[in-house]
Amino acid sequence: MAATSQIARDVDLKFNKIAVLTDFSKNSDDALQYAAAFARDNGADLILAHAYIPPACACAAPEFALAYQAFEAFRGSLESRLLSETEADYLRDVKCTILLREGEAADLMEDLSDADLIVVGTSGHTGLERAALGSTAERIFRSSSIPVLTIGPRCQPGNIGKGQMNAIICATDLSPNTQAIVLPYAVSIARKYDAELILLRVVTNRGIPFSFERTMASAEPLDRMKALLPDHIDLPRKPKYLVGFGTPDEVILAEARNRKSGLIVMGARKTGLLGALARRFEDGTAYSVAANAPCPVLTVRER
C-alpha cells in the first residue's frame, strides 16, 4: 500500500504524442474532436492514423502495371482524405501529422509504439451485433500497452477541456494492477483539469438489501480506497470514495451520469485470441462502459 500511495502522490504523467485511429466514420470524427481538445490542453502533437485493406480489384487485375496503378490510386485517395481531415478548424492550433498503413487497425500499433495515448471512437454495438462485427476499440484497448481513450456514441460534446471536466470517476477493483497502473492516470488528469477525483468500488453482492448492511459491507473497501490516496496528496479538490452495489458496468455508468462525469478511468484485462472471441458473447465491463458512457473512457490495460 505504501509504495502504491507514493506512486499516486508523486506521479505527473505527460501526454506528448496522441494518436487517433480513424475509419472516416462519424464515430471517428467525434473521437478526433475530443483528441484535438486533449492535445491542445496538454501541448501534445496529434497523429491521425488509418489502416486499409487493398481493394480486391487491384489484386485481380490481369496486368501487374494495372494492379500497381489501381493500388497507388487507392492509397493516394486515402492519403488525401487524411490530409483533408487535418485541415479542420478545430485542429489549426494543433501540430498534426498522418499515418497510413496497409493492414487492420490493430496493425497500426506497431507504428505508434512511442505514442502516449490512443484515441478511438466506437459505435457502441453490443450483443450479437457486436459479435458479428467485432469492436475495433475493444481489440485495441485489450491489446495495447498504451492507454486508450474511447469515445462512444453517447458522449456529450464539450465535456472535455479545462474548466469543463467537473469530475473524474476512477473505477477500481482494488487490485495491485489498478493501484499501480490505473490510479496514476486518474490522479494526473484530475490535477491537469482541476477536477474532482471519485474512486468507485463496486460490490457485486446483490443480497445486501438494507442500508445498515450496505454500510457495514462498505467499510472495508472504503478503508482500502482511502489508503490509496493519503490526505496530503496534491489534488485540486478533496477526493470522494464511493462503494456501489450491483452489476459493475451498470453502477459505473449510473454514477457517471448522476455526477456529470467528464471522464471515466478504469483497467482492462489483457486477453489473447480465445479470450477476445469469448468476450464477443458476454459484454465485459470495460467494453460495456466504453460503449455506453456519457463521457470518454480511459482504459489502461493490465501488464
BATI-579238 format. One record per atom (N, C-alpha, C): z negated, y, x. Coordinates in steps of 0.05 Angstrom, whole numbers, padded with zeros to 5 digits, always signed. Example, Ala and Ser with C-alpha at 12.3 -4.5 7.8 and 13.67 -1.06 7.14 Angstrom:
% BATI-579238
-00156-00114+00264 -00156-00090+00246 -00156-00066+00264 -00142-00045+00257 -00143-00021+00273 -00157+00001+00258 
***
This chain:
% BATI-579238
+00000-00024+00016 +00000+00000+00000 +00000+00025+00017 -00017+00024+00038 -00019+00049+00055 +00008+00056+00068 +00022+00035+00078 +00047+00040+00091 +00067+00051+00071 +00067+00040+00046 +00086+00050+00026 +00080+00079+00019 +00054+00086+00015 +00047+00113+00009 +00056+00132+00030 +00054+00124+00055 +00062+00141+00077 +00092+00147+00076 +00108+00126+00070 +00137+00129+00067 +00143+00149+00045 +00130+00146+00022 +00136+00163+00000 +00128+00192+00005 +00106+00196+00021 +00096+00223+00026 +00114+00238+00045 +00125+00225+00065 +00140+00239+00086 +00170+00239+00083 +00180+00223+00065 +00209+00219+00063 +00223+00245+00053 +00246+00250+00064 +00263+00272+00055 +00292+00263+00059 +00302+00247+00040 +00328+00235+00043 +00350+00256+00039 +00371+00253+00055 +00393+00272+00054 +00418+00258+00042 +00433+00274+00027 +00459+00265+00016 +00480+00283+00029 +00493+00274+00050 +00513+00289+00064 +00541+00282+00057 +00545+00257+00048 +00572+00248+00041 +00570+00232+00015 +00584+00241-00005 +00583+00228-00032 +00611+00218-00039 +00613+00193-00046 +00639+00181-00054 +00639+00176-00084 +00661+00184-00096 +00666+00180-00125 +00688+00160-00128 +00683+00138-00142 +00704+00118-00148 +00717+00126-00174 +00744+00128-00174 +00758+00137-00198 +00780+00117-00205 +00784+00114-00231 +00808+00100-00242 +00824+00118-00260 +00818+00144-00258 +00831+00165-00273 +00825+00165-00303 +00804+00151-00311 +00796+00150-00339 +00777+00173-00345 +00771+00177-00371 +00752+00198-00378 +00725+00192-00366 +00717+00166-00364 +00691+00160-00352 +00691+00169-00323 +00713+00165-00309 +00714+00174-00281 +00714+00204-00278 +00727+00218-00297 +00727+00247-00297 +00699+00258-00301 +00684+00246-00319 +00656+00254-00323 +00639+00249-00298 +00644+00226-00285 +00629+00219-00261 +00636+00240-00239 +00661+00248-00237 +00669+00268-00216 +00655+00294-00221 +00652+00303-00246 +00638+00328-00251 +00609+00327-00244 +00596+00305-00250 +00568+00301-00241 +00566+00301-00211 +00584+00287-00198 +00584+00285-00169 +00588+00312-00156 +00605+00328-00168 +00610+00355-00157 +00585+00372-00158 +00570+00370-00180 +00545+00385-00183 +00525+00376-00162 +00523+00350-00159 +00504+00338-00140 +00511+00345-00111 +00537+00344-00105 +00546+00352-00078 +00541+00381-00073 +00546+00398-00092 +00541+00427-00089 +00512+00432-00083 +00494+00420-00098 +00465+00424-00095 +00455+00414-00068 +00468+00394-00057 +00459+00382-00033 +00476+00389-00008 +00495+00407-00012 +00512+00414+00011 +00528+00391+00022 +00536+00373+00005 +00549+00348+00013 +00579+00350+00011 +00593+00334+00027 +00622+00331+00025 +00628+00309+00004 +00651+00311-00009 +00658+00292-00030 +00683+00277-00022 +00683+00251-00028 +00706+00234-00024 +00714+00223-00051 +00739+00228-00059 +00749+00217-00084 +00766+00192-00077 +00756+00169-00085 +00768+00143-00076 +00779+00127-00099 +00802+00114-00094 +00815+00098-00114 +00827+00073-00101 +00823+00050-00114 +00835+00025-00105 +00857+00017-00125 +00878+00005-00115 +00900-00002-00132 +00912-00030-00125 +00924-00042-00145 +00938-00067-00141 +00968-00061-00142 +00984-00068-00122 +01012-00062-00122 +01026-00073-00147 +01045-00058-00159 +01058-00068-00183 +01074-00093-00178 +01075-00110-00198 +01089-00136-00195 +01119-00132-00190 +01130-00110-00201 +01159-00106-00197 +01166-00102-00168 +01148-00090-00153 +01154-00086-00124 +01155-00113-00110 +01137-00131-00117 +01136-00157-00104 +01160-00174-00112 +01170-00169-00136 +01192-00186-00146 +01220-00175-00140 +01221-00152-00127 +01247-00141-00121 +01263-00160-00103 +01289-00162-00108 +01305-00181-00092 +01309-00173-00063 +01308-00148-00057 +01312-00139-00030 +01286-00127-00020 +01280-00132+00006 +01256-00121+00018 +01256-00091+00017 +01279-00079+00023 +01280-00049+00023 +01273-00038-00004 +01283-00050-00025 +01277-00041-00052 +01248-00044-00059 +01236-00067-00050 +01208-00071-00054 +01191-00050-00040 +01199-00044-00015 +01184-00024+00001 +01186+00003-00013 +01210+00010-00022 +01213+00036-00035 +01196+00038-00061 +01196+00017-00076 +01180+00016-00100 +01151+00019-00094 +01142+00005-00074 +01114+00006-00066 +01106+00035-00057 +01123+00046-00040 +01118+00073-00029 +01117+00094-00052 +01136+00091-00071 +01136+00110-00093 +01111+00107-00110 +01102+00083-00114 +01078+00078-00130 +01054+00089-00115 +01052+00084-00090 +01029+00094-00074 +01030+00125-00073 +01054+00136-00070 +01056+00165-00069 +01047+00179-00095 +01054+00166-00117 +01045+00178-00143 +01015+00177-00146 +01002+00156-00136 +00973+00154-00137 +00961+00175-00119 +00972+00179-00095 +00961+00199-00077 +00964+00227-00089 +00986+00233-00102 +00990+00259-00114 +00970+00263-00137 +00964+00242-00151 +00945+00244-00173 +00917+00249-00163 +00910+00235-00141 +00884+00240-00129 +00881+00269-00119 +00902+00278-00106 +00901+00306-00095 +00899+00326-00118 +00913+00321-00140 +00911+00340-00163 +00882+00340-00174 +00868+00317-00173 +00841+00317-00182 +00823+00335-00166 +00828+00337-00140 +00812+00353-00122 +00816+00383-00127 +00836+00390-00142 +00841+00419-00147 +00828+00429-00172 +00811+00413-00185 +00796+00422-00208 +00778+00446-00201 +00775+00464-00221 +00759+00488-00216 +00731+00482-00206 +00719+00461-00217 +00691+00455-00211 +00688+00443-00182 +00710+00439-00168 +00709+00429-00141 +00717+00450-00120 +00721+00474-00128 +00732+00494-00110 +00713+00501-00087 +00687+00499-00092 +00668+00505-00071 +00656+00480-00058 +00669+00457-00062 +00660+00432-00050 +00682+00420-00033 +00676+00413-00008 +00695+00401+00010 +00702+00373+00000 +00727+00369-00006 +00735+00344-00019 +00759+00331-00005 +00757+00306+00001 +00779+00291+00012 +00785+00267-00006 +00807+00253+00000 +00814+00230-00017 +00816+00204+00000 +00813+00182-00013 +00815+00155-00001 +00830+00137-00020 +00852+00126-00011 +00869+00108-00027 +00871+00081-00012 +00865+00060-00027 +00864+00033-00014 +00876+00012-00032 +00891-00006-00020 +00901-00029-00036 +00879-00049-00039 +00876-00058-00064 +00855-00077-00069 +00840-00070-00095 +00816-00080-00098 +00799-00074-00120 +00778-00054-00113 +00764-00044-00133 +00744-00022-00128 +00723-00031-00107 +00714-00056-00109 +00694-00066-00090 +00704-00065-00061 +00730-00067-00057 +00741-00067-00030 +00738-00040-00017 +00735-00019-00033 +00731+00008-00023 +00705+00011-00007 +00686-00007-00012 +00660-00004+00000 +00662-00007+00031 +00682-00022+00040 +00685-00026+00069 +00691+00001+00082 +00707+00018+00068 +00715+00044+00079 +00694+00066+00074 +00674+00060+00058 +00654+00080+00050 +00627+00074+00061 +00626+00058+00082 +00600+00049+00093 +00583+00072+00103 +00595+00095+00110 +00580+00118+00120 +00572+00137+00098 +00578+00131+00073 +00571+00149+00051 +00541+00146+00045 +00529+00167+00035 +00501+00166+00028 +00496+00160-00002 +00517+00163-00018 +00515+00158-00046 +00543+00151-00057 +00543+00132-00076 +00567+00124-00090 +00564+00133-00119 +00584+00146-00130 +00582+00155-00158 +00605+00141-00174 +00598+00129-00196 +00618+00114-00212 +00612+00117-00242 +00633+00119-00257 +00630+00120-00286 +00632+00092-00298 +00620+00089-00322 +00622+00063-00335 +00627+00068-00365 +00642+00050-00377 +00649+00053-00405 +00626+00044-00423 +00607+00029-00412 +00584+00020-00427 +00589-00005-00443 +00609-00021-00437 +00614-00045-00451 +00591-00064-00448 +00585-00079-00470 +00563-00099-00469 +00573-00124-00482 +00556-00145-00480 +00562-00170-00494 +00588-00183-00486 +00603-00194-00505 +00627-00209-00499 +00649-00190-00488 +00650-00165-00497 +00670-00147-00486 +00665-00142-00456 +00639-00140-00450 +00632-00136-00421 +00639-00162-00406 +00634-00185-00418 +00640-00210-00404 +00670-00213-00399 +00686-00203-00418 +00715-00206-00414 +00726-00186-00394 +00717-00161-00396 +00728-00140-00379 +00714-00138-00353 +00689-00146-00352 +00674-00142-00328 +00664-00113-00326 +00647-00107-00308 +00637-00080-00304 +00640-00073-00275 +00658-00054-00269 +00661-00045-00241 +00635-00033-00231 +00622-00017-00248 +00597-00004-00240 +00576-00024-00232 +00573-00045-00248 +00553-00066-00242 +00559-00081-00217 +00585-00088-00213 +00592-00102-00189 +00586-00085-00164 +00591-00059-00167 +00586-00041-00145 +00556-00039-00139 +00540-00033-00159 +00512-00028-00152 +00496-00053-00145 +00507-00077-00152 +00493-00102-00144 +00502-00111-00117 +00524-00101-00107 +00534-00109-00081 +00531-00088-00060 +00528-00063-00068 +00528-00041-00049 +00500-00037-00036 +00500-00034-00010 +00475-00026+00004 +00469+00004+00002 +00489+00018-00008 +00487+00047-00012 +00478+00052-00041 +00460+00071-00046 +00452+00077-00074 +00476+00085-00091 +00475+00077-00116 +00497+00082-00134 +00487+00099-00158 +00501+00121-00163 +00495+00138-00186 +00515+00131-00208 +00506+00120-00230 +00523+00111-00252 +00522+00132-00274 +00546+00140-00284 +00549+00159-00306 +00560+00144-00330 +00543+00140-00350 +00551+00125-00373 +00562+00143-00395 +00573+00131-00416 +00586+00147-00437 +00567+00164-00454 +00541+00158-00452 +00521+00173-00468 +00508+00195-00452 +00516+00199-00427 +00505+00220-00411 +00511+00248-00423 +00491+00264-00425 +00494+00291-00435 +00503+00310-00413 +00524+00325-00417 +00533+00343-00396 +00513+00365-00390 +00512+00374-00365 +00496+00397-00358 +00467+00391-00352 +00459+00365-00351 +00430+00359-00346 +00426+00351-00317 +00445+00357-00299 +00440+00353-00271 +00447+00379-00257 +00430+00387-00239 +00433+00412-00225 +00406+00426-00223 +00404+00444-00204 +00378+00458-00200 +00371+00474-00225 +00346+00471-00233 +00336+00484-00257 +00343+00470-00283 +00358+00449-00282 +00366+00434-00306 +00355+00406-00307 +00346+00395-00285 +00335+00368-00285 +00305+00370-00289 +00296+00368-00314 +00268+00372-00321 +00250+00350-00312 +00260+00325-00315 +00243+00302-00309 +00259+00280-00297 +00247+00264-00279 +00259+00241-00267 +00241+00217-00273 +00253+00197-00285 +00238+00172-00290 +00244+00152-00269 +00223+00142-00256 +00226+00121-00236 +00214+00095-00248 +00232+00077-00256 +00222+00052-00267 +00215+00033-00244 +00191+00023-00245 +00181+00007-00223 +00170-00020-00233 +00176-00041-00218 +00163-00067-00224 +00140-00072-00205 +00133-00052-00189 +00111-00053-00170 +00115-00074-00148 +00140-00081-00144 +00146-00100-00122 +00148-00085-00096 +00144-00098-00073 +00147-00084-00047 +00174-00071-00044 +00195-00084-00055 +00222-00072-00053 +00224-00045-00067 +00213-00044-00091 +00213-00019-00106 +00197+00002-00092 +00174-00005-00081 +00157+00014-00068 +00170+00025-00043 +00182+00008-00027 +00192+00017-00001 +00220+00029-00003 +00237+00021-00022 +00265+00029-00022 +00271+00048-00046 +00262+00042-00069 +00269+00058-00093 +00253+00084-00095 +00227+00082-00092 +00210+00105-00095 +00217+00129-00077 +00224+00124-00051 +00231+00147-00035 +00254+00164-00046 +00273+00152-00059 +00295+00167-00071 +00285+00184-00094 +00268+00172-00111 +00257+00187-00133 +00241+00211-00124 +00225+00207-00103 +00208+00229-00092 +00226+00251-00081 +00245+00243-00065 +00263+00263-00052 +00278+00280-00072 +00289+00267-00093 +00305+00282-00112 +00287+00299-00130 +00263+00290-00136 +00244+00306-00151 +00237+00332-00136 +00233+00329-00110 +00228+00353-00093 +00252+00371-00094 +00276+00360-00091 +00300+00376-00089 +00305+00393-00114 +00299+00381-00137 +00305+00394-00162 +00281+00405-00177 +00258+00405-00163 +00233+00415-00176 +00228+00401-00202 +00233+00376-00203 +00230+00360-00228 +00203+00346-00229 +00195+00340-00253 +00171+00324-00257 +00178+00295-00252 +00162+00281-00236 +00167+00253-00230 +00149+00236-00248 +00161+00218-00262 +00147+00200-00281 +00151+00171-00272 +00129+00158-00264 +00131+00130-00256 +00125+00113-00282 +00143+00094-00287 +00141+00078-00311 +00141+00049-00304 +00121+00035-00314 +00119+00006-00311 +00119-00006-00339 +00137-00025-00344 +00140-00038-00370 +00127-00065-00369 +00109-00070-00388 +00096-00096-00391 +00110-00110-00414 +00121-00134-00408 +00138-00147-00427 +00123-00163-00448 +00096-00165-00445 +00080-00180-00464 +00080-00165-00491 +00092-00177-00511 +00093-00164-00538 +00068-00171-00555 +00051-00189-00544 +00029-00198-00560 +00004-00180-00557 +00008-00154-00552 -00015-00136-00549 -00012-00114-00570 -00019-00119-00595 -00012-00101-00617 -00030-00076-00619 -00055-00078-00610 -00074-00056-00616 -00077-00037-00592 -00083-00012-00598 -00084+00008-00577 -00106+00002-00557 -00129-00009-00565 -00150-00014-00547 -00141-00036-00527 -00128-00057-00537 -00119-00078-00520 -00098-00068-00501 -00081-00050-00510 -00060-00039-00493 -00072-00021-00471 -00093-00007-00479 -00106+00010-00459 -00118-00008-00437 -00130-00030-00444 -00141-00048-00424 -00119-00061-00407 -00097-00068-00420 -00075-00081-00405 -00061-00061-00387 -00063-00035-00393 -00050-00014-00377 -00066-00007-00352 -00091-00013-00351 -00109-00003-00330 -00099-00012-00302 -00093-00038-00299 -00086-00049-00273 -00059-00037-00263 -00037-00037-00279 -00012-00025-00269 -00015+00005-00265 -00031+00019-00280 -00035+00047-00276 -00048+00052-00249 -00068+00036-00242 -00082+00039-00216 -00062+00034-00193 -00045+00014-00197 -00026+00007-00175 -00005+00029-00172 +00004+00040-00194 +00024+00062-00192 +00011+00087-00179 -00013+00093-00186 -00026+00117-00174 -00030+00113-00144 -00034+00088-00135 -00037+00083-00107 -00012+00089-00091 +00011+00089-00105 +00037+00094-00091 +00040+00123-00084 +00029+00141-00100 +00032+00169-00097 +00004+00182-00094 -00005+00187-00070 -00031+00199-00066 -00032+00228-00077 -00055+00238-00084 -00058+00264-00097 -00046+00286-00080 -00046+00284-00054 -00037+00306-00037 -00007+00303-00030 +00007+00286-00044 +00036+00284-00039 +00050+00310-00046 +00070+00317-00031 +00084+00342-00034 +00105+00339-00056 +00097+00345-00081 +00115+00345-00104 +00112+00371-00119 +00134+00381-00132 +00132+00407-00145 +00114+00407-00169 +00110+00384-00182 +00092+00382-00205 +00076+00356-00202 +00053+00356-00216 +00036+00333-00215 +00051+00309-00228 +00053+00286-00215 +00067+00264-00227 +00053+00252-00250 +00068+00238-00267 +00056+00224-00290 +00060+00194-00287 +00042+00179-00299 +00043+00150-00297 +00042+00138-00325 +00062+00122-00332 +00064+00110-00358 +00066+00080-00357 +00054+00067-00376 +00057+00038-00380 +00068+00034-00408 +00091+00021-00410 +00103+00016-00436 +00103-00014-00442 +00105-00021-00467 +00104-00049-00476 +00129-00056-00491 +00142-00078-00483 +00166-00086-00497 +00187-00095-00478 +00212-00094-00487 +00235-00102-00470 +00241-00079-00450 +00242-00085-00424 +00244-00064-00404 +00266-00043-00409 +00291-00052-00415 +00312-00032-00419 +00307-00014-00443 +00297-00026-00465 +00291-00010-00489 +00270+00011-00484 +00249+00003-00469 +00227+00022-00463 +00237+00044-00445 +00251+00037-00424 +00261+00057-00405 +00279+00077-00419 +00298+00067-00435 +00316+00085-00450 +00302+00103-00470 +00282+00092-00483 +00267+00108-00503 +00252+00130-00489 +00239+00124-00466 +00224+00145-00451 +00243+00166-00440 +00267+00157-00431 +00287+00177-00421 +00295+00196-00443 +00299+00186-00467 +00307+00203-00489 +00284+00221-00498 +00261+00210-00501 +00238+00226-00510 +00230+00248-00491 +00233+00243-00465 +00225+00263-00445 +00248+00279-00434 +00272+00275-00447 +00296+00290-00439 +00300+00288-00408 +00298+00264-00399 +00301+00259-00370 +00328+00267-00360 +00329+00279-00336 +00354+00285-00323 +00365+00264-00305 +00348+00244-00299 +00355+00222-00281 +00336+00199-00285 +00347+00174-00283 +00331+00150-00282 +00336+00137-00254 +00315+00130-00241 +00317+00116-00215 +00305+00089-00218 +00320+00068-00209 +00309+00041-00212 +00323+00023-00191 +00311-00001-00187 +00322-00020-00169 +00342-00038-00183 +00358-00051-00167 +00378-00071-00177 +00377-00095-00160 +00377-00118-00173 +00375-00143-00158 +00402-00149-00145 +00401-00160-00121 +00425-00169-00107 +00434-00196-00118 +00459-00199-00126 +00469-00224-00136 +00494-00232-00122 +00498-00259-00120 +00523-00270-00110 +00542-00273-00133 +00564-00287-00128 +00585-00290-00149 +00574-00304-00174 +00560-00326-00171 +00550-00341-00194 +00530-00324-00209 +00513-00310-00195 +00493-00293-00208 +00507-00271-00224 +00528-00259-00212 +00542-00238-00226 +00556-00248-00251 +00567-00273-00250 +00580-00284-00273 +00560-00289-00295 +00536-00299-00287 +00516-00305-00307 +00507-00280-00321 +00506-00258-00307 +00497-00233-00319 +00517-00221-00338 +00542-00232-00338 +00562-00222-00357 +00553-00229-00385 +00537-00251-00388 +00530-00260-00414 +00501-00254-00422 +00487-00241-00404 +00460-00232-00411 +00456-00205-00398 +00455-00185-00415 +00454-00157-00405 +00429-00153-00388 +00432-00152-00362 +00409-00147-00344 +00398-00119-00349 +00373-00115-00342 +00360-00089-00347 +00375-00066-00334 +00382-00069-00308 +00395-00047-00294 +00422-00039-00307 +00438-00059-00315 +00463-00052-00327 +00460-00040-00355 +00442-00052-00370 +00437-00042-00397 +00428-00013-00397 +00410-00006-00378 +00401+00022-00375 +00424+00040-00367 +00439+00031-00347 +00462+00047-00337 +00482+00052-00358 +00487+00032-00375 +00508+00034-00396 +00500+00051-00420 +00474+00053-00425 +00464+00066-00449 +00447+00091-00445 +00442+00099-00420 +00424+00121-00415 +00436+00148-00423 +00419+00167-00431 +00429+00193-00438 +00431+00211-00414 +00427+00200-00390 +00428+00215-00365 +00439+00196-00343 +00446+00207-00320 +00455+00190-00298 +00432+00170-00290 +00441+00147-00279 +00422+00127-00269 +00428+00121-00240 +00407+00125-00223 +00410+00119-00195 +00398+00091-00190 +00415+00072-00182 +00405+00045-00175 +00405+00041-00145 +00384+00030-00135 +00381+00024-00107 +00377-00006-00104 +00396-00019-00092 +00395-00048-00091 +00374-00059-00072 +00362-00081-00079 +00343-00094-00062 +00356-00103-00036 +00341-00106-00015 +00352-00115+00011 +00343-00143+00018 
***
